[in-house]
Amino acid sequence: LVGRFERLQGANAFVGRWRLRCTDGPAGTLSLLRDGDVELRSEAGELLGTGVAPWTYRQREKGASTVLVRFSVDVSGGEWDVLYFTGAVDAEGGPGRRLEGSLSTGLGRRVGEFVAEPL
C-alpha cells in the first residue's frame, strides 16, 4: 500500500485497485498488481478476466507528471476476447487521479474509451 503522503512515482502512480468504466467494454474492479498481474472483477466480486501479459509503463518525461500504462485483460466467453488498454495517469493527481485511455481488440480494432478511479 502506498503511503498517503508518499510521492507517486513510476508504477506507484497506478498499482492498486481501480473502479473501471468503459464506453463499450467490461466494468468492475480493476487490480493492477505489483508483480505485473492484472485482474478484473465484477461489482459482486466474480472474476471477469485476467491479464494476458504483465502490465507495462513508461516513466514520465522530465518536467511532466503523466505516466503511460499498457495492460491487457482476457475476458473470453463474453462479447470480447482479449482487450488491450492504453492509458495515462497523472502521478501528481493525488487521491482524485484518474487512469484514462482507449481500449482495442487483439486485431487492433479500437473499441472505445475507459476511465478508472482509485478505490
N, C-alpha and C positions, 0 to 999 in steps of 0.2 A: 504494500500500500504506500503510495506516495504521500509524504507529509504535507500538511495543509500549507505550510509556508515554504516548502522546497520549490526551487525554481524548476519549471518543467523544461527539460532539455531532451532532445532526441526522442527515443522511444517512450520516455516518461510522459510525453505530451499526449500519447494515445493508448498506452497499455492500460487495460482495465475493462470495466463493463459499461456499455452504452445502450441507450434506447434507440433502436434503429427504425426509421421510416423510409419507405421508397415510394416514388411516384408510380412505379409498376414493378413490383417485386415483393419479396417477403418482408415481414416486420416482426419485431420482437426484441429480445435482449441479445446484443452482440457482445461477445467476450473476446478481446484481443489479449492473449496470454503472453507472459514474459518469455516463454520458450518458443514463441513463434506460432503456436497453435491458434486456431480460430474456431469459435463455436457460435451457433445461432440457435436460440431457444424461443419458443412461443411465450406469450404472456403467462401461460399456465405452467411453463417450465419444461414442456416437451421439446426434445432435441429435433430441430428442423434441418440442421446441416452442420458440416464441419469443413475446415479448410482443406483445400487440395494440396497446397504448398504453404510453407511458412510465410507470414506477412513480411513485407519489406518496407523500408522507408528511406527517404533522402533527407539528410540533415538540412536544416535551414541555411540559406545563404547568409553571408556576413551582413549584418545590419537588418535582416528580415526576421520575422517571427513565425513564419509558416513552415510546418513540417509536412512533407508529402508522404502519403501512405498508400500502399497497394496490398490487397488481400483478395482471396477467393473463398467462396463457400459453395460446397456441393449440396444442392437442395434437390437431388434426384427424387423422382416419384411424384413431383408436382408439375406445375406448368413450366418450370425452368429446370435446367440440368445443373450446370456449373455457372455461377455468376462471378464476374471479376469486378471488383470495386477499386476505383482510383479516386483518392480524395486528399484533402488538406485540412490541417487543424492549426489554429493559432496557438503556439506554445505559451504565449503570454496572455491568453484569454481568460485564465483563472477558471473557477468552477462553472462559469457560463459559456465556456468554449464549446464549439461545435465542430464535428468532423463532417465535412460536406464534399460531395463529388458526384461522379457518374458511375453507372454500372453497365456492363455489357455481357453478352453471352460468350461462350468459348469460340464461336465463329467470328467474334469481333463486332457483332451487331449491337449497337447501343440500345439499351432497354429503357433507361431513364436516369433519374437523379436520386440521390439518397442524402439523408441528414441523420446524424446520430448525436445524441446529447448524453453527457456522462450521468451515470446513476449514482 
